[in-house]
């Protein structure tokens, strides 16, 4: 079963306008930049990325991961293969959002990713009860 998580944008902001202005997007307590259609617009820095599906009224989080170089990661053949898989679950546009972490070690980056995933699981459980 494919579970979805919505991503938070400010309440007073239309999603289309928000995406056009490239304002930050919150996942948990962390601000992400984007969205981006491919890795060409990204910096070659470490960070966390999320693959999202943009529908008319929301962004749906499909996956969250980390990389030592976001630009290379989101330009790789593995990423392209993953996008093909995710296109089966997305009725809108597949996009990436990123949070750069140049000052973090790999272990810190992985810990942050795991913390975000735990926050989302907690929020999802709370909304189901």
C-alpha positions as CSV (number, residue, x, y, z in Angstrom):
1,X,0.0,0.0,0.0
2,X,1.4,3.4,-1.0
3,X,1.1,5.9,1.9
4,X,1.3,9.6,1.2
5,X,2.6,12.6,3.2
6,X,1.7,16.1,2.3
7,X,4.3,18.8,2.6
8,X,3.6,22.0,4.4
9,X,3.4,25.4,2.6
10,X,2.2,28.6,4.3
11,X,-1.6,28.6,4.8
12,X,-2.0,32.0,3.0
13,X,-0.1,30.9,-0.1
14,X,-1.5,29.4,-3.3
15,X,0.7,26.3,-4.1
16,X,1.3,27.4,-7.7
17,X,2.4,30.9,-6.6
18,X,4.6,29.3,-3.9
19,X,6.3,27.0,-6.3
20,X,6.9,29.9,-8.8
21,X,8.7,32.0,-6.3
22,X,10.8,29.1,-5.1
23,X,10.1,29.9,-1.4
24,X,11.1,27.3,1.1
25,X,9.1,24.2,1.7
26,X,9.0,22.6,5.1
27,X,9.4,18.9,5.8
28,X,9.1,18.5,9.5
29,X,11.1,21.5,10.9
30,X,13.6,21.7,8.0
31,X,13.3,24.2,5.1
32,X,13.9,22.7,1.6
33,X,14.6,24.7,-1.6
34,X,12.9,24.0,-4.9
35,X,11.2,22.4,-6.5
36,X,13.6,21.3,-9.3
37,X,12.8,19.3,-12.4
38,X,16.4,17.8,-12.6
39,X,19.8,18.1,-11.1
40,X,21.2,20.6,-13.5
41,X,20.0,23.6,-11.3
42,X,21.5,22.1,-8.1
43,X,24.8,22.9,-6.4
44,X,27.4,20.1,-6.1
45,X,27.0,20.1,-2.3
46,X,25.9,17.5,0.2
47,X,22.4,17.5,1.5
48,X,19.0,15.8,1.8
49,X,16.5,15.6,-1.0
50,X,12.9,14.7,-1.3
51,X,11.1,13.5,-4.4
52,X,7.6,15.0,-4.5
53,X,4.6,14.7,-6.7
54,X,3.0,18.1,-7.5
55,X,-0.8,17.9,-8.0
56,X,-3.1,20.8,-8.4
57,X,-3.4,21.6,-4.7
58,X,-0.6,19.9,-2.9
59,X,2.9,18.3,-2.9
60,X,3.0,14.6,-2.0
61,X,6.2,13.3,-0.5
62,X,7.3,10.1,-2.3
63,X,10.7,9.6,-0.8
64,X,13.4,11.3,1.3
65,X,17.1,10.5,1.1
66,X,20.6,12.1,1.4
67,X,23.7,12.4,-0.8
68,X,27.2,13.6,-0.5
69,X,26.6,15.5,-3.8
70,X,23.0,16.4,-4.6
71,X,23.8,17.6,-8.2
72,X,25.5,14.3,-9.1
73,X,22.9,12.2,-7.3
74,X,19.9,13.8,-9.1
75,X,21.7,13.5,-12.4
76,X,22.5,9.8,-12.1
77,X,20.9,6.9,-14.0
78,X,19.8,5.4,-10.6
79,X,17.8,8.6,-9.9
80,X,16.3,8.4,-13.4
81,X,15.3,4.8,-12.8
82,X,13.7,5.8,-9.5
83,X,11.8,8.6,-11.2
84,X,10.3,6.0,-13.7
85,X,9.2,4.0,-10.7
86,X,7.7,7.0,-8.9
87,X,5.9,8.1,-12.1
88,X,3.6,5.1,-11.6
89,X,2.4,6.7,-8.3
90,X,2.2,10.3,-9.4
91,X,-0.7,11.8,-11.3
92,X,1.1,15.2,-11.5
93,X,4.7,16.4,-12.0
94,X,7.6,14.7,-10.3
95,X,10.0,17.2,-8.7
96,X,12.9,17.3,-6.3
97,X,13.3,19.6,-3.3
98,X,16.6,19.9,-1.5
99,X,18.2,21.0,1.8
100,X,21.9,21.6,1.5
101,X,24.1,20.5,4.5
102,X,27.7,21.5,3.6
103,X,28.7,21.9,7.3
104,X,27.4,18.4,8.3
105,X,29.3,15.2,8.3
106,X,27.8,12.2,6.5
107,X,26.7,10.7,9.9
108,X,25.0,14.0,10.8
109,X,23.2,14.2,7.5
110,X,22.0,10.6,7.8
111,X,20.8,11.4,11.4
112,X,18.9,14.4,10.2
113,X,17.3,12.4,7.4
114,X,16.2,9.7,9.9
115,X,14.9,12.4,12.3
116,X,12.8,13.8,9.5
117,X,11.4,10.4,8.6
118,X,10.6,9.8,12.3
119,X,8.8,13.1,12.5
120,X,6.7,12.3,9.5
121,X,5.8,8.8,10.9
122,X,4.8,10.5,14.2
123,X,2.6,13.1,12.3
124,X,1.1,10.4,10.1
125,X,0.2,8.2,13.1
126,X,-1.3,11.2,14.9
127,X,-3.5,12.1,11.9
128,X,-4.7,8.5,11.6
129,X,-5.9,8.3,15.3
